[in-house]
Amino acid sequence: MNSTNNKPIVKKELLFPFIMITSLFALWGIANDLTNPMVSAFKKVMPELSNMQASLVQFAFYFGYFFMALPAALFIRKYSYKSGIVLGLCLYAIGAFLFYPAAAFQEFNYFLISLWVITCGLAFLETTSNPLILSLGAKETATQRLNLAQAFNPIGSLIGMIVAQQFVISALRSDDKNEAGELIYDGLSSSAKAVIRENDLSVISVPYIILGVVVLCIMAIILFIKIPKSVDGDKMSISDSFKKLFSNKNYIFGVIAQAFYVGAQIMCWTYIFQYVDNINEDLPANEALTATWYNVAAMVIFLTGRWIGTALMKTLNPSRVLLLFGLGGVLFSAGTILLQGQLGLYSLVGISLFMSIMFPTIYGIALKDMGDEAKIGSAGLVMAIVGGALMPVLQGGILDWGGPGFSDVKILGFIPEINFSFILPLICLSVVTAYGYVTYKSSKKI
């Protein structure tokens, strides 16, 4: 049993900074889940893109974390947490505003650059906020505290999903169909197609531009808030920090597990749209499923799981919780692959329950008992988010095996390629489960 029952999750004198930093978790959740459906959206607006090319949306978005996480850690090490947050919000806003020229030039690569700039800003926010939250209280409650703060991230994600559905996906004209279920776009003249393309790219860009304005407003508020500079003094040199980190097997395995976890999360929340599109191929138009609402359901379940996991950690070892949730994720991933139709879809939605506690729990376990090297260590764990850039591209490659459709090839004679592609999340969650097992065994020896 943990000995954290009598210790507050957050010290009273640090409660207000905790609330303000926690609000940022929702802010990057909006960007994450506003972007996930864009793989499907760009494929519809720009049909010349292959599934793999469309998945570059996720590559550009999550590669920014890998590129900027270490510079962000060095920046906040030299200056302050607050400086890192303000610079991160500034980059976030710039990236969002770049959607305007991207839509004007109708250039897919410009959109990719815009997304990359946004996540350069998010890398600053996550590299700063996660270790700051860990430091705002007792070490024994650090993982529980980070799970609590991260529980507000899905709230932002829900907002992003709803905005994507109500103001982007439902407003696109590229995928309008006639009564026979055929795409109207395919039968239009070149000039008519050009008008629809211009309209749809503008539809995609507007939510990001509005988000940029919101981010600037939040940055203005943050400028007037007093945020602790650091709990631990900057006593350790950068070279010593790296030496300690690379000799820490628990940390190295944690970075690997984090990369695989993020890859699994992004694949499950991105390709649910293609999974639903494949099911809809066998349904009448009036009975077609709306992927976004299943994605929203997954996020509600994810949020619920985050609160359940945080509560369980009051009495259970975080590594044990991670192990149990990992096993559940592997089981439901297998169901997504093997079950057909809506049963497989329900299994895909259910994976989110078990993914819910993974990011903050891996983060807390990997940085456990660290001192000043945690600032550089945090950068490594944020860089691990690059798993979200690489894995969706691999899954998109599987979808292109037989052509542009999602069931062009049947694996073993009965598994559509879209179903089989979820073998990648299954493998990823198996790695996370192994990390939970190894660290739980290690913690029992102490």
N, C-alpha and C positions, 0 to 999 in steps of 0.2 A: 504494500500500500504506500502511496506517496505521502510525503510529509508536508504537503502544501496547503492542507486544509485550514490552518490557522494564519496563513499569510495572505494579505490582500494581493489581488492580481495587479493592482496599480496603487502606488502610494498616493495618499490624498493630495499632497502638495504638487504632484505631477499629473493629476487627473485632467486638468484643462489642456496642457500640451498633448496628452494622450488622445483626447477627443479630437483635437485639431489635426493631428497627424493621421489618425484613423480615417478622417474624412477624405484623405488623399487616396486611400485604398479603393474607395468607391469611384473616384475620378478616373483611375486607370482601368477599372473594371468596365466603364462605359466604352473606352476606346477599344479594349480587347474584343468585346462582344458586339460592338457596332461593326467591327472589321470582319469577324468570322463569316457572316453571310455574304461578304463581298466577293468571295471566291466564286460562289454561284451566280451572283449578280453580274460580275464582269463577264463571265462565260456567256450569259444570256445577251448582254448588250454588245459584246464583241465575239460573235460566234466563230471568228477565225482563230480564236485561242483554243489550244488543246487543254485537256484537264490538268496536265502538268504545268503548262504555262499559266493558267488561271491560279494555280496554287502558289505561284510566285508572290501573290498578295501576302500570304502568310510568311513566305521566306523573307520578303522585304521588311515586313512588320517586326518579326521576331529577331532578325539579324541585328537590328539596331541595339537590342539588349546586349548581345555579344560584343559588338563594336565599342559601345560606350560605357559598359559597366566598370571596367578597370580605371579609365580616365575619371569617371565619376567618383570612385573610391579615393583616388589620389587627390582629387579636387576638394572633397569634404575633409580629408585628412589635413590638408594645408589650410583650409579656411574654416568652414563650419557647416553643421547640418542645415542651418537655415539658408546659407548661400547655395548649397546643393539643391534644396527644394525650389528656390526661386529660379535658378538657372534651368532646372528641369521643366518647370511650368512654362518658362519662356520658349524653350525648344518645342514643347508640346503645342503651344499656340501657333508658332511659326509653321510647323508641319501641317497643322489643320488648315491654315490660311492658304497654303500652297495648293490645296485642292482646287482653288478658283482658276489659276492658270492651267492646271492639268486638264480641267474640264473644257476650258476655252480652246486649247490646242488639240483636244481629243486624243491624247497620247498616253497609252497604257504605262509606259516607262516613267512618265512624270508622276502618275499616281503612286507608283512604287517608291519613287524618291520621297514623295510627301509622307507616305506611311513610315519610311525609314527614319525621317527626321522626327516624327512623332515619338517613335520608340527610343530614339536617342534621349529625348526628354524623359520618357518613362523609365529609362535605365537610371537616370539621376534620381528620380523619385523613389524607385524601389531600392536602389543601393543605399539611399539615405534613410528611408522610413523603416525598413525592416530591422536593422540593428538598433535604431533609435528606440523603437517599440520594445525590443528585447531589454534595453538598458533602463527602462522606466519602471523599475521595481526589483523585487528579489530575484536572484538567479534561479531559484527553485521553481518559480512560476513563469519563467521567461517563455517557454514553449506554449503554455496555456494562454499567456498574454498575447502572443503573436497570433494564435488561433482566434482569439476574441477579436483582435483588430482586423484580421483577414476575413472574418465573418461578414464584414461590411462590404468587402469587395464584390460578392455576388449581387448585392443590391444595385451597385453600379452596373454590373453585367446585365441584370434584368432590364434596367433602363435602356442600355445599349441595344439589347435584343428587340425590345418593343419599338424603339425608334427605327431600327433597321426594317422591321416588318411593316409598320404603319406608314412610314414616310419614305421608304426606299423600295423594298421588294414589291409591295402592293401597288406602288405608283409607276413601276416600270412598264413601258408599252412594248418592249421588245419581245415579251413572252405572251402577249395577248393571243388568244385562240378563238377560232370561229366555232359555230355550233357542232361541227364535225370533229372538233378537237385538234384541228390543224393550226399551225402558227400562221397568223395573219401576216407577220413580218416577211415571211418567205415569198409571198406573192406580190409584194409592193415594188414600185419603181425605185431606181437608185436614189432619186431626189427625195422620195418619201422616206426611204430608209435612213437617209442622212438627217432628216428632221427628227426622226424618232431617236436616233443615236445621240444627237445633240441634246435632246430633252432628257434622255435617261442618264447621261453622264452628268448633267446638271443636277438631276435628282439625287444622284449618289454623292455629289460634292456638298450640297447644302447643309446636311446635318453636321459635317465636319467643320464647316465654316462657323456655324452657330456654336459648336463645341469650343472652337478657338476663342470666341468672345467670352464664354463662360469661364474658361481657364484663366483668361486675363483678369477677370473680376475676382476670382479666387486668389490669384497671385497678389492683387492689390491688398486683399485682406491679410494674407500671410505676412506681408511686409511689416505690418504693425503688431504682429504677435511675437511675444518673447518665447523663444525655443531654446532649451538647454543646448549648449555647445557640445558638450561631451561629458560622459560620466567618468570615463577612463582617460587619463592624460596621454598625449602622444609621446610615449617614452621609447617605444620600440622602433628601430630603423626599418625601412621598407624591406631591405635584404633579409633581416632577421625574421620579419613577418612571413616572407615567402618560405624561408627555411623551415619554420615551425609548421606552416600549413602543409608543405609537401611531405613532411615526415609524419603527418597526422592521417592515419589510414581511415579513421572514422570520417574525417572531412572529405578526403578524396572520393571515397565511396559515396558520400552524400552528394557531391557535385554530380557524379555519374547518375545516381538515382534521380536527382532533380531534373537532369536533362531528359531522361526517359519519361519521367512523370509529365513534364510540360508537353512533350511530344504527344503522349497519349491524350492529354486533355484537349489540345488543339485539334487533333484528328477527330475526336469524338464530337466536338462542338462545331467543327467545320463540315464534315462529310455526312452529318445527319441530314443535310439538305439533299444531297445526292441519294442517300438511302431512301428518303421519302419519295423523291422523284421516281425512283425505280419501282417502289410499291404502287405509285399512282399510275404507272403504265398499264396495270391490270385492273384499274378501277374506272368506273364511269366518271365523266368530268364533274358531275354534280356531287360525287362522293369523294372527290380528291382531298387528300390530307394536306394540312398547312404545316410545313416543317417548322416554322418559327415557333408555333405554339408548343410543339414537342420540345423544342430547344428551351423555351421558357419553363416548361415543366421540369426539364433536366436541371435548370438553374435553381428552381425552387427546392427541388430535392437536394441539390448541392448545398444550398444555404442551410437547409434543415440538418443535413449531415454535419456541417461545420459546427453548428450549435450542439448537436449530440456529441460529437467528438470532443469538443471543448469541455463539456460536462463530464464525459468519461475520464478525462485526464485528471480530474480531481482525485480519483481513486486508482486509476490504472496507469502503468508506465506508458509514456508516449510511444515508445518503440513497439510495445505490445499492441496498442491501438493501431499503429501503422501496419503491423503484420496482419491483423485481423481484417482491416479494411482492404489491404492489398489482395488477400485471398478472395474476398468478395468481388473485387474488380476483375480479377482473372476469370472467375466463374461467369460473370455477366458478359464479359468480352466473348467467351466461348459461345454463350447463348446468342449473341449478336451475329456471330458467324454461321452457326448451324441452324438456327430457327428461321423460318421463312415468314414474310409478310409482317403483319403488325406485332406478332409475338417477338420477332427479332428486334423490331423498333422499340418495344417496351424494354427489352433487355438493354438496348443501347442507351435509352434514357436512364435506366437504373444504374449504369456504370457511374454516373455522376454522384450518387450517394457515397460510393466508396472512394472516389477521388477527392472528396470534399476536404479532408483534413491533411492531404498529402503534402502540399507545398509548404505550409507553415511548419508542419511537424518535421519534415526532412530538414528544413532550414534551422529549426531550433535544436534538433539532435546534432546536426553537423557542426554547429557553432557552440555547442555546450562546453562550458568551462574555459572558454577563450577569454583573453584579455584584450589588449589593444589590437592584436592581429585579426580580431573579428571584423574590423573595418575592411581590410583587404579580403578576408575570407568571405565577407558578404558579396564582394564584387564577383568572386568565383561562382557563387550560387546564383547570382543574377545572370552572369554570362551563360550559365547552364540553360537558361531560357531559350538559347539557340536551338534546343531540341524542338521547339515549336516552329522553327524555321525549316529544319531539315526533314522531319518526319512527314508532314503533309505533302511535301514534294514527292517523297517515295510512295505515299499512298496514291497520289495522283497518277504516278507512273503505272501502278497496278491497274488503275481504272482505264488506262489507255491501251492495255494489252490487246484487246480485240477491236478497238475502235473508239469513237466518241461517246458511245452509250455506256450504261452502267451494268448491263447484263449481256454483253456481247460474247463473253466466254463463261462457261460453267466449269468450275473446278470440281474434280471428282465426279463430274456429270450432273451435279445438282446444286452446287453452291455458286450463286452469281458472283461476278468479280467484285462488286461493291461490298457484298457480305464478306468475301474472303479477304478483302483489303484490311479488315479490322483485326487480322492476325497481328498487325503491327502494334496496335494498342495492347493486345494481349501480351506480347513479348515485353513491351515497355512496363506494364504493370507487374509482370513477373520479376523484373529487376527491382522495382520498388519493394515488392514483398520480400525479396531476398535481403534488402537493406534493413527492413524492419526486423527480420529474423536474426540477422547477424548482430545488430545493435542491442536487441532484446537479450540475447544470450550473453553479450558482453556486460550489460548492465546488471545481470543477475550474479555475475562474478565479483562485483564491487562490494 
